[in-house]
Amino acid sequence: MRKLCKSEMDKKICGVCGGLGEYFNIDSTLIRLVFVIFGLASFGTGVAFYLIAALVMPEA
């Protein structure tokens, strides 16, 4: 059973994108790109979502 948690090996800031990439089995660079595009297109909502995920997601 897989568990969603922050990545220890694939992290740039907090490990949220790396953890999502490991959980969904896709490249974390793609998830980072989606976060950047979403953050720019939604006037910072993507940044708020990332910060909330960094606080809520458990460590690996």
mmCIF file as Biopython writes it, N, C-alpha, C and O atoms, coordinates in Angstrom:
data_model
#
loop_
_atom_site.group_PDB
_atom_site.id
_atom_site.type_symbol
_atom_site.label_atom_id
_atom_site.label_alt_id
_atom_site.label_comp_id
_atom_site.label_asym_id
_atom_site.label_entity_id
_atom_site.label_seq_id
_atom_site.pdbx_PDB_ins_code
_atom_site.Cartn_x
_atom_site.Cartn_y
_atom_site.Cartn_z
_atom_site.occupancy
_atom_site.B_iso_or_equiv
_atom_site.auth_seq_id
_atom_site.auth_asym_id
_atom_site.pdbx_PDB_model_num
ATOM 1   N N  . MET A ? 1  ? 0.837  -1.180 0.000   1.0 0.0 1  A 1 
ATOM 2   C CA . MET A ? 1  ? 0.000  0.000  0.000   1.0 0.0 1  A 1 
ATOM 3   C C  . MET A ? 1  ? 0.883  1.244  0.000   1.0 0.0 1  A 1 
ATOM 4   O O  . MET A ? 1  ? 1.771  1.391  0.840   1.0 0.0 1  A 1 
ATOM 5   N N  . ARG A ? 2  ? 0.628  2.127  -0.944  1.0 0.0 2  A 1 
ATOM 6   C CA . ARG A ? 2  ? 1.411  3.354  -1.049  1.0 0.0 2  A 1 
ATOM 7   C C  . ARG A ? 2  ? 0.860  4.408  -0.102  1.0 0.0 2  A 1 
ATOM 8   O O  . ARG A ? 2  ? -0.335 4.438  0.191   1.0 0.0 2  A 1 
ATOM 9   N N  . LYS A ? 3  ? 1.751  5.270  0.370   1.0 0.0 3  A 1 
ATOM 10  C CA . LYS A ? 3  ? 1.362  6.344  1.261   1.0 0.0 3  A 1 
ATOM 11  C C  . LYS A ? 3  ? 1.906  7.653  0.704   1.0 0.0 3  A 1 
ATOM 12  O O  . LYS A ? 3  ? 3.071  7.734  0.315   1.0 0.0 3  A 1 
ATOM 13  N N  . LEU A ? 4  ? 1.066  8.668  0.668   1.0 0.0 4  A 1 
ATOM 14  C CA . LEU A ? 4  ? 1.482  9.985  0.177   1.0 0.0 4  A 1 
ATOM 15  C C  . LEU A ? 4  ? 2.259  10.687 1.272   1.0 0.0 4  A 1 
ATOM 16  O O  . LEU A ? 4  ? 1.726  10.958 2.348   1.0 0.0 4  A 1 
ATOM 17  N N  . CYS A ? 5  ? 3.527  10.982 0.994   1.0 0.0 5  A 1 
ATOM 18  C CA . CYS A ? 5  ? 4.363  11.709 1.943   1.0 0.0 5  A 1 
ATOM 19  C C  . CYS A ? 5  ? 5.414  12.488 1.156   1.0 0.0 5  A 1 
ATOM 20  O O  . CYS A ? 5  ? 5.637  12.236 -0.028  1.0 0.0 5  A 1 
ATOM 21  N N  . LYS A ? 6  ? 6.046  13.427 1.828   1.0 0.0 6  A 1 
ATOM 22  C CA . LYS A ? 6  ? 7.089  14.231 1.194   1.0 0.0 6  A 1 
ATOM 23  C C  . LYS A ? 6  ? 8.302  13.365 0.899   1.0 0.0 6  A 1 
ATOM 24  O O  . LYS A ? 6  ? 8.615  12.441 1.650   1.0 0.0 6  A 1 
ATOM 25  N N  . SER A ? 7  ? 8.971  13.666 -0.180  1.0 0.0 7  A 1 
ATOM 26  C CA . SER A ? 7  ? 10.137 12.896 -0.592  1.0 0.0 7  A 1 
ATOM 27  C C  . SER A ? 7  ? 11.385 13.401 0.120   1.0 0.0 7  A 1 
ATOM 28  O O  . SER A ? 7  ? 11.566 14.606 0.295   1.0 0.0 7  A 1 
ATOM 29  N N  . GLU A ? 8  ? 12.234 12.482 0.525   1.0 0.0 8  A 1 
ATOM 30  C CA . GLU A ? 8  ? 13.525 12.834 1.116   1.0 0.0 8  A 1 
ATOM 31  C C  . GLU A ? 8  ? 14.622 12.899 0.049   1.0 0.0 8  A 1 
ATOM 32  O O  . GLU A ? 8  ? 15.576 13.665 0.180   1.0 0.0 8  A 1 
ATOM 33  N N  . MET A ? 9  ? 14.483 12.102 -0.994  1.0 0.0 9  A 1 
ATOM 34  C CA . MET A ? 9  ? 15.520 12.009 -2.014  1.0 0.0 9  A 1 
ATOM 35  C C  . MET A ? 9  ? 15.328 13.023 -3.142  1.0 0.0 9  A 1 
ATOM 36  O O  . MET A ? 9  ? 16.307 13.554 -3.665  1.0 0.0 9  A 1 
ATOM 37  N N  . ASP A ? 10 ? 14.095 13.293 -3.516  1.0 0.0 10 A 1 
ATOM 38  C CA . ASP A ? 10 ? 13.795 14.148 -4.667  1.0 0.0 10 A 1 
ATOM 39  C C  . ASP A ? 10 ? 13.091 15.406 -4.179  1.0 0.0 10 A 1 
ATOM 40  O O  . ASP A ? 10 ? 11.885 15.572 -4.362  1.0 0.0 10 A 1 
ATOM 41  N N  . LYS A ? 11 ? 13.868 16.293 -3.552  1.0 0.0 11 A 1 
ATOM 42  C CA . LYS A ? 11 ? 13.253 17.514 -3.060  1.0 0.0 11 A 1 
ATOM 43  C C  . LYS A ? 11 ? 14.099 18.723 -3.434  1.0 0.0 11 A 1 
ATOM 44  O O  . LYS A ? 11 ? 15.329 18.676 -3.425  1.0 0.0 11 A 1 
ATOM 45  N N  . LYS A ? 12 ? 13.415 19.788 -3.757  1.0 0.0 12 A 1 
ATOM 46  C CA . LYS A ? 12 ? 14.067 21.058 -4.059  1.0 0.0 12 A 1 
ATOM 47  C C  . LYS A ? 12 ? 13.807 22.055 -2.939  1.0 0.0 12 A 1 
ATOM 48  O O  . LYS A ? 12 ? 14.727 22.739 -2.490  1.0 0.0 12 A 1 
ATOM 49  N N  . ILE A ? 13 ? 12.564 22.142 -2.485  1.0 0.0 13 A 1 
ATOM 50  C CA . ILE A ? 13 ? 12.217 23.056 -1.395  1.0 0.0 13 A 1 
ATOM 51  C C  . ILE A ? 13 ? 11.771 22.249 -0.183  1.0 0.0 13 A 1 
ATOM 52  O O  . ILE A ? 13 ? 12.478 22.194 0.823   1.0 0.0 13 A 1 
ATOM 53  N N  . CYS A ? 14 ? 10.610 21.630 -0.273  1.0 0.0 14 A 1 
ATOM 54  C CA . CYS A ? 14 ? 10.067 20.864 0.861   1.0 0.0 14 A 1 
ATOM 55  C C  . CYS A ? 14 ? 9.851  19.395 0.540   1.0 0.0 14 A 1 
ATOM 56  O O  . CYS A ? 14 ? 9.626  18.604 1.456   1.0 0.0 14 A 1 
ATOM 57  N N  . GLY A ? 15 ? 9.910  19.005 -0.709  1.0 0.0 15 A 1 
ATOM 58  C CA . GLY A ? 15 ? 9.711  17.616 -1.089  1.0 0.0 15 A 1 
ATOM 59  C C  . GLY A ? 15 ? 8.292  17.266 -1.497  1.0 0.0 15 A 1 
ATOM 60  O O  . GLY A ? 15 ? 7.975  16.093 -1.692  1.0 0.0 15 A 1 
ATOM 61  N N  . VAL A ? 16 ? 7.429  18.276 -1.631  1.0 0.0 16 A 1 
ATOM 62  C CA . VAL A ? 16 ? 6.035  18.026 -1.988  1.0 0.0 16 A 1 
ATOM 63  C C  . VAL A ? 16 ? 5.928  17.471 -3.408  1.0 0.0 16 A 1 
ATOM 64  O O  . VAL A ? 16 ? 5.259  16.461 -3.625  1.0 0.0 16 A 1 
ATOM 65  N N  . CYS A ? 17 ? 6.563  18.101 -4.351  1.0 0.0 17 A 1 
ATOM 66  C CA . CYS A ? 17 ? 6.480  17.644 -5.743  1.0 0.0 17 A 1 
ATOM 67  C C  . CYS A ? 17 ? 7.136  16.282 -5.926  1.0 0.0 17 A 1 
ATOM 68  O O  . CYS A ? 17 ? 6.643  15.452 -6.690  1.0 0.0 17 A 1 
ATOM 69  N N  . GLY A ? 18 ? 8.226  16.053 -5.241  1.0 0.0 18 A 1 
ATOM 70  C CA . GLY A ? 18 ? 8.865  14.740 -5.299  1.0 0.0 18 A 1 
ATOM 71  C C  . GLY A ? 18 ? 7.979  13.656 -4.718  1.0 0.0 18 A 1 
ATOM 72  O O  . GLY A ? 18 ? 7.905  12.551 -5.255  1.0 0.0 18 A 1 
ATOM 73  N N  . GLY A ? 19 ? 7.306  13.971 -3.620  1.0 0.0 19 A 1 
ATOM 74  C CA . GLY A ? 19 ? 6.385  13.008 -3.016  1.0 0.0 19 A 1 
ATOM 75  C C  . GLY A ? 19 ? 5.192  12.718 -3.892  1.0 0.0 19 A 1 
ATOM 76  O O  . GLY A ? 19 ? 4.760  11.570 -3.998  1.0 0.0 19 A 1 
ATOM 77  N N  . LEU A ? 20 ? 4.648  13.756 -4.528  1.0 0.0 20 A 1 
ATOM 78  C CA . LEU A ? 20 ? 3.529  13.551 -5.451  1.0 0.0 20 A 1 
ATOM 79  C C  . LEU A ? 20 ? 3.974  12.729 -6.661  1.0 0.0 20 A 1 
ATOM 80  O O  . LEU A ? 20 ? 3.229  11.878 -7.146  1.0 0.0 20 A 1 
ATOM 81  N N  . GLY A ? 21 ? 5.186  12.986 -7.143  1.0 0.0 21 A 1 
ATOM 82  C CA . GLY A ? 21 ? 5.711  12.223 -8.268  1.0 0.0 21 A 1 
ATOM 83  C C  . GLY A ? 21 ? 5.893  10.753 -7.939  1.0 0.0 21 A 1 
ATOM 84  O O  . GLY A ? 21 ? 5.583  9.887  -8.756  1.0 0.0 21 A 1 
ATOM 85  N N  . GLU A ? 22 ? 6.396  10.468 -6.741  1.0 0.0 22 A 1 
ATOM 86  C CA . GLU A ? 22 ? 6.557  9.075  -6.322  1.0 0.0 22 A 1 
ATOM 87  C C  . GLU A ? 22 ? 5.197  8.392  -6.143  1.0 0.0 22 A 1 
ATOM 88  O O  . GLU A ? 22 ? 5.034  7.226  -6.499  1.0 0.0 22 A 1 
ATOM 89  N N  . TYR A ? 23 ? 4.231  9.119  -5.593  1.0 0.0 23 A 1 
ATOM 90  C CA . TYR A ? 23 ? 2.920  8.532  -5.334  1.0 0.0 23 A 1 
ATOM 91  C C  . TYR A ? 23 ? 2.182  8.207  -6.629  1.0 0.0 23 A 1 
ATOM 92  O O  . TYR A ? 23 ? 1.597  7.131  -6.755  1.0 0.0 23 A 1 
ATOM 93  N N  . PHE A ? 24 ? 2.206  9.138  -7.598  1.0 0.0 24 A 1 
ATOM 94  C CA . PHE A ? 24 ? 1.496  8.939  -8.855  1.0 0.0 24 A 1 
ATOM 95  C C  . PHE A ? 24 ? 2.366  8.299  -9.930  1.0 0.0 24 A 1 
ATOM 96  O O  . PHE A ? 24 ? 1.899  8.058  -11.043 1.0 0.0 24 A 1 
ATOM 97  N N  . ASN A ? 25 ? 3.631  8.021  -9.606  1.0 0.0 25 A 1 
ATOM 98  C CA . ASN A ? 25 ? 4.563  7.368  -10.514 1.0 0.0 25 A 1 
ATOM 99  C C  . ASN A ? 25 ? 4.768  8.159  -11.808 1.0 0.0 25 A 1 
ATOM 100 O O  . ASN A ? 25 ? 4.747  7.599  -12.905 1.0 0.0 25 A 1 
ATOM 101 N N  . ILE A ? 26 ? 4.967  9.477  -11.656 1.0 0.0 26 A 1 
ATOM 102 C CA . ILE A ? 26 ? 5.310  10.330 -12.789 1.0 0.0 26 A 1 
ATOM 103 C C  . ILE A ? 26 ? 6.513  11.185 -12.397 1.0 0.0 26 A 1 
ATOM 104 O O  . ILE A ? 26 ? 6.876  11.259 -11.223 1.0 0.0 26 A 1 
ATOM 105 N N  . ASP A ? 27 ? 7.115  11.818 -13.372 1.0 0.0 27 A 1 
ATOM 106 C CA . ASP A ? 27 ? 8.309  12.612 -13.147 1.0 0.0 27 A 1 
ATOM 107 C C  . ASP A ? 27 ? 7.980  13.837 -12.301 1.0 0.0 27 A 1 
ATOM 108 O O  . ASP A ? 27 ? 7.012  14.543 -12.584 1.0 0.0 27 A 1 
ATOM 109 N N  . SER A ? 28 ? 8.771  14.093 -11.272 1.0 0.0 28 A 1 
ATOM 110 C CA . SER A ? 28 ? 8.513  15.230 -10.390 1.0 0.0 28 A 1 
ATOM 111 C C  . SER A ? 28 ? 8.756  16.569 -11.092 1.0 0.0 28 A 1 
ATOM 112 O O  . SER A ? 28 ? 8.191  17.584 -10.684 1.0 0.0 28 A 1 
ATOM 113 N N  . THR A ? 29 ? 9.583  16.588 -12.132 1.0 0.0 29 A 1 
ATOM 114 C CA . THR A ? 29 ? 9.798  17.815 -12.893 1.0 0.0 29 A 1 
ATOM 115 C C  . THR A ? 29 ? 8.512  18.269 -13.563 1.0 0.0 29 A 1 
ATOM 116 O O  . THR A ? 29 ? 8.243  19.467 -13.644 1.0 0.0 29 A 1 
ATOM 117 N N  . LEU A ? 30 ? 7.727  17.332 -14.038 1.0 0.0 30 A 1 
ATOM 118 C CA . LEU A ? 30 ? 6.438  17.655 -14.642 1.0 0.0 30 A 1 
ATOM 119 C C  . LEU A ? 30 ? 5.503  18.270 -13.599 1.0 0.0 30 A 1 
ATOM 120 O O  . LEU A ? 30 ? 4.792  19.230 -13.897 1.0 0.0 30 A 1 
ATOM 121 N N  . ILE A ? 31 ? 5.500  17.736 -12.402 1.0 0.0 31 A 1 
ATOM 122 C CA . ILE A ? 31 ? 4.660  18.281 -11.332 1.0 0.0 31 A 1 
ATOM 123 C C  . ILE A ? 31 ? 5.138  19.673 -10.942 1.0 0.0 31 A 1 
ATOM 124 O O  . ILE A ? 31 ? 4.320  20.558 -10.690 1.0 0.0 31 A 1 
ATOM 125 N N  . ARG A ? 32 ? 6.444  19.878 -10.888 1.0 0.0 32 A 1 
ATOM 126 C CA . ARG A ? 32 ? 6.970  21.214 -10.585 1.0 0.0 32 A 1 
ATOM 127 C C  . ARG A ? 32 ? 6.557  22.218 -11.651 1.0 0.0 32 A 1 
ATOM 128 O O  . ARG A ? 32 ? 6.198  23.353 -11.336 1.0 0.0 32 A 1 
ATOM 129 N N  . LEU A ? 33 ? 6.606  21.803 -12.899 1.0 0.0 33 A 1 
ATOM 130 C CA . LEU A ? 33 ? 6.188  22.673 -13.994 1.0 0.0 33 A 1 
ATOM 131 C C  . LEU A ? 33 ? 4.714  23.031 -13.881 1.0 0.0 33 A 1 
ATOM 132 O O  . LEU A ? 33 ? 4.340  24.181 -14.111 1.0 0.0 33 A 1 
ATOM 133 N N  . VAL A ? 34 ? 3.878  22.068 -13.532 1.0 0.0 34 A 1 
ATOM 134 C CA . VAL A ? 34 ? 2.450  22.317 -13.351 1.0 0.0 34 A 1 
ATOM 135 C C  . VAL A ? 34 ? 2.229  23.300 -12.195 1.0 0.0 34 A 1 
ATOM 136 O O  . VAL A ? 34 ? 1.393  24.197 -12.305 1.0 0.0 34 A 1 
ATOM 137 N N  . PHE A ? 35 ? 2.962  23.144 -11.098 1.0 0.0 35 A 1 
ATOM 138 C CA . PHE A ? 35 ? 2.839  24.076 -9.977  1.0 0.0 35 A 1 
ATOM 139 C C  . PHE A ? 35 ? 3.229  25.497 -10.390 1.0 0.0 35 A 1 
ATOM 140 O O  . PHE A ? 35 ? 2.564  26.455 -9.996  1.0 0.0 35 A 1 
ATOM 141 N N  . VAL A ? 36 ? 4.289  25.642 -11.173 1.0 0.0 36 A 1 
ATOM 142 C CA . VAL A ? 36 ? 4.716  26.975 -11.613 1.0 0.0 36 A 1 
ATOM 143 C C  . VAL A ? 36 ? 3.672  27.601 -12.532 1.0 0.0 36 A 1 
ATOM 144 O O  . VAL A ? 36 ? 3.319  28.768 -12.363 1.0 0.0 36 A 1 
ATOM 145 N N  . ILE A ? 37 ? 3.181  26.839 -13.494 1.0 0.0 37 A 1 
ATOM 146 C CA . ILE A ? 37 ? 2.172  27.363 -14.415 1.0 0.0 37 A 1 
ATOM 147 C C  . ILE A ? 37 ? 0.901  27.707 -13.667 1.0 0.0 37 A 1 
ATOM 148 O O  . ILE A ? 37 ? 0.313  28.763 -13.903 1.0 0.0 37 A 1 
ATOM 149 N N  . PHE A ? 38 ? 0.461  26.829 -12.761 1.0 0.0 38 A 1 
ATOM 150 C CA . PHE A ? 38 ? -0.736 27.087 -11.970 1.0 0.0 38 A 1 
ATOM 151 C C  . PHE A ? 38 ? -0.545 28.300 -11.066 1.0 0.0 38 A 1 
ATOM 152 O O  . PHE A ? 38 ? -1.466 29.097 -10.894 1.0 0.0 38 A 1 
ATOM 153 N N  . GLY A ? 39 ? 0.636  28.440 -10.493 1.0 0.0 39 A 1 
ATOM 154 C CA . GLY A ? 39 ? 0.924  29.587 -9.632  1.0 0.0 39 A 1 
ATOM 155 C C  . GLY A ? 39 ? 0.898  30.901 -10.379 1.0 0.0 39 A 1 
ATOM 156 O O  . GLY A ? 39 ? 0.412  31.904 -9.856  1.0 0.0 39 A 1 
ATOM 157 N N  . LEU A ? 40 ? 1.413  30.908 -11.595 1.0 0.0 40 A 1 
ATOM 158 C CA . LEU A ? 40 ? 1.402  32.131 -12.393 1.0 0.0 40 A 1 
ATOM 159 C C  . LEU A ? 40 ? 0.018  32.449 -12.945 1.0 0.0 40 A 1 
ATOM 160 O O  . LEU A ? 40 ? -0.382 33.611 -13.006 1.0 0.0 40 A 1 
ATOM 161 N N  . ALA A ? 41 ? -0.705 31.420 -13.341 1.0 0.0 41 A 1 
ATOM 162 C CA . ALA A ? 41 ? -2.018 31.630 -13.952 1.0 0.0 41 A 1 
ATOM 163 C C  . ALA A ? 41 ? -3.092 31.974 -12.927 1.0 0.0 41 A 1 
ATOM 164 O O  . ALA A ? 41 ? -4.095 32.605 -13.263 1.0 0.0 41 A 1 
ATOM 165 N N  . SER A ? 42 ? -2.886 31.564 -11.682 1.0 0.0 42 A 1 
ATOM 166 C CA . SER A ? 42 ? -3.930 31.778 -10.681 1.0 0.0 42 A 1 
ATOM 167 C C  . SER A ? 42 ? -3.552 32.854 -9.665  1.0 0.0 42 A 1 
ATOM 168 O O  . SER A ? 42 ? -4.147 32.931 -8.590  1.0 0.0 42 A 1 
ATOM 169 N N  . PHE A ? 43 ? -2.587 33.664 -9.996  1.0 0.0 43 A 1 
ATOM 170 C CA . PHE A ? 43 ? -2.174 34.790 -9.153  1.0 0.0 43 A 1 
ATOM 171 C C  . PHE A ? 43 ? -1.777 34.357 -7.748  1.0 0.0 43 A 1 
ATOM 172 O O  . PHE A ? 43 ? -2.134 35.016 -6.772  1.0 0.0 43 A 1 
ATOM 173 N N  . GLY A ? 44 ? -1.040 33.250 -7.639  1.0 0.0 44 A 1 
ATOM 174 C CA . GLY A ? 44 ? -0.486 32.824 -6.367  1.0 0.0 44 A 1 
ATOM 175 C C  . GLY A ? 44 ? -1.231 31.717 -5.654  1.0 0.0 44 A 1 
ATOM 176 O O  . GLY A ? 44 ? -0.789 31.266 -4.597  1.0 0.0 44 A 1 
ATOM 177 N N  . THR A ? 45 ? -2.345 31.269 -6.197  1.0 0.0 45 A 1 
ATOM 178 C CA . THR A ? 45 ? -3.077 30.189 -5.544  1.0 0.0 45 A 1 
ATOM 179 C C  . THR A ? 45 ? -2.249 28.903 -5.539  1.0 0.0 45 A 1 
ATOM 180 O O  . THR A ? 45 ? -2.334 28.124 -4.590  1.0 0.0 45 A 1 
ATOM 181 N N  . GLY A ? 46 ? -1.465 28.674 -6.564  1.0 0.0 46 A 1 
ATOM 182 C CA . GLY A ? 46 ? -0.601 27.498 -6.608  1.0 0.0 46 A 1 
ATOM 183 C C  . GLY A ? 46 ? 0.439  27.523 -5.504  1.0 0.0 46 A 1 
ATOM 184 O O  . GLY A ? 46 ? 0.777  26.483 -4.939  1.0 0.0 46 A 1 
ATOM 185 N N  . VAL A ? 47 ? 0.948  28.708 -5.194  1.0 0.0 47 A 1 
ATOM 186 C CA . VAL A ? 47 ? 1.915  28.848 -4.110  1.0 0.0 47 A 1 
ATOM 187 C C  . VAL A ? 47 ? 1.246  28.536 -2.772  1.0 0.0 47 A 1 
ATOM 188 O O  . VAL A ? 47 ? 1.831  27.861 -1.925  1.0 0.0 47 A 1 
ATOM 189 N N  . ALA A ? 48 ? 0.033  29.024 -2.587  1.0 0.0 48 A 1 
ATOM 190 C CA . ALA A ? 48 ? -0.710 28.741 -1.356  1.0 0.0 48 A 1 
ATOM 191 C C  . ALA A ? 48 ? -0.987 27.247 -1.228  1.0 0.0 48 A 1 
ATOM 192 O O  . ALA A ? 48 ? -0.862 26.683 -0.141  1.0 0.0 48 A 1 
ATOM 193 N N  . PHE A ? 49 ? -1.362 26.604 -2.331  1.0 0.0 49 A 1 
ATOM 194 C CA . PHE A ? 49 ? -1.605 25.158 -2.310  1.0 0.0 49 A 1 
ATOM 195 C C  . PHE A ? 49 ? -0.334 24.405 -1.951  1.0 0.0 49 A 1 
ATOM 196 O O  . PHE A ? 49 ? -0.380 23.443 -1.183  1.0 0.0 49 A 1 
ATOM 197 N N  . TYR A ? 50 ? 0.799  24.831 -2.497  1.0 0.0 50 A 1 
ATOM 198 C CA . TYR A ? 50 ? 2.074  24.175 -2.190  1.0 0.0 50 A 1 
ATOM 199 C C  . TYR A ? 50 ? 2.407  24.321 -0.709  1.0 0.0 50 A 1 
ATOM 200 O O  . TYR A ? 50 ? 2.820  23.349 -0.076  1.0 0.0 50 A 1 
ATOM 201 N N  . LEU A ? 51 ? 2.238  25.496 -0.153  1.0 0.0 51 A 1 
ATOM 202 C CA . LEU A ? 51 ? 2.546  25.712 1.258   1.0 0.0 51 A 1 
ATOM 203 C C  . LEU A ? 51 ? 1.633  24.887 2.166   1.0 0.0 51 A 1 
ATOM 204 O O  . LEU A ? 51 ? 2.090  24.330 3.164   1.0 0.0 51 A 1 
ATOM 205 N N  . ILE A ? 52 ? 0.356  24.808 1.825   1.0 0.0 52 A 1 
ATOM 206 C CA . ILE A ? 52 ? -0.571 23.990 2.610   1.0 0.0 52 A 1 
ATOM 207 C C  . ILE A ? 52 ? -0.164 22.516 2.516   1.0 0.0 52 A 1 
ATOM 208 O O  . ILE A ? 52 ? -0.173 21.802 3.519   1.0 0.0 52 A 1 
ATOM 209 N N  . ALA A ? 53 ? 0.190  22.069 1.321   1.0 0.0 53 A 1 
ATOM 210 C CA . ALA A ? 53 ? 0.612  20.678 1.154   1.0 0.0 53 A 1 
ATOM 211 C C  . ALA A ? 53 ? 1.908  20.410 1.927   1.0 0.0 53 A 1 
ATOM 212 O O  . ALA A ? 53 ? 2.079  19.321 2.476   1.0 0.0 53 A 1 
ATOM 213 N N  . ALA A ? 54 ? 2.808  21.372 1.977   1.0 0.0 54 A 1 
ATOM 214 C CA . ALA A ? 54 ? 4.057  21.202 2.720   1.0 0.0 54 A 1 
ATOM 215 C C  . ALA A ? 54 ? 3.800  21.076 4.218   1.0 0.0 54 A 1 
ATOM 216 O O  . ALA A ? 54 ? 4.530  20.378 4.922   1.0 0.0 54 A 1 
ATOM 217 N N  . LEU A ? 55 ? 2.776  21.743 4.694   1.0 0.0 55 A 1 
ATOM 218 C CA . LEU A ? 55 ? 2.437  21.665 6.120   1.0 0.0 55 A 1 
ATOM 219 C C  . LEU A ? 55 ? 1.662  20.395 6.464   1.0 0.0 55 A 1 
ATOM 220 O O  . LEU A ? 55 ? 1.835  19.837 7.547   1.0 0.0 55 A 1 
ATOM 221 N N  . VAL A ? 56 ? 0.799  19.933 5.538   1.0 0.0 56 A 1 
ATOM 222 C CA . VAL A ? 56 ? -0.094 18.812 5.822   1.0 0.0 56 A 1 
ATOM 223 C C  . VAL A ? 56 ? 0.544  17.460 5.543   1.0 0.0 56 A 1 
ATOM 224 O O  . VAL A ? 56 ? 0.314  16.506 6.286   1.0 0.0 56 A 1 
ATOM 225 N N  . MET A ? 57 ? 1.343  17.362 4.482   1.0 0.0 57 A 1 
ATOM 226 C CA . MET A ? 57 ? 1.926  16.074 4.107   1.0 0.0 57 A 1 
ATOM 227 C C  . MET A ? 57 ? 2.960  15.629 5.134   1.0 0.0 57 A 1 
ATOM 228 O O  . MET A ? 57 ? 3.798  16.427 5.553   1.0 0.0 57 A 1 
ATOM 229 N N  . PRO A ? 58 ? 2.910  14.362 5.545   1.0 0.0 58 A 1 
ATOM 230 C CA . PRO A ? 58 ? 3.904  13.875 6.522   1.0 0.0 58 A 1 
ATOM 231 C C  . PRO A ? 58 ? 5.276  13.649 5.878   1.0 0.0 58 A 1 
ATOM 232 O O  . PRO A ? 58 ? 5.390  13.516 4.660   1.0 0.0 58 A 1 
ATOM 233 N N  . GLU A ? 59 ? 6.293  13.611 6.705   1.0 0.0 59 A 1 
ATOM 234 C CA . GLU A ? 59 ? 7.647  13.300 6.239   1.0 0.0 59 A 1 
ATOM 235 C C  . GLU A ? 59 ? 7.727  11.820 5.877   1.0 0.0 59 A 1 
ATOM 236 O O  . GLU A ? 59 ? 6.944  11.007 6.369   1.0 0.0 59 A 1 
ATOM 237 N N  . ALA A ? 60 ? 8.671  11.485 5.024   1.0 0.0 60 A 1 
ATOM 238 C CA . ALA A ? 60 ? 8.835  10.083 4.603   1.0 0.0 60 A 1 
ATOM 239 C C  . ALA A ? 60 ? 9.336  9.222  5.737   1.0 0.0 60 A 1 
ATOM 240 O O  . ALA A ? 60 ? 9.530  8.020  5.561   1.0 0.0 60 A 1 
#
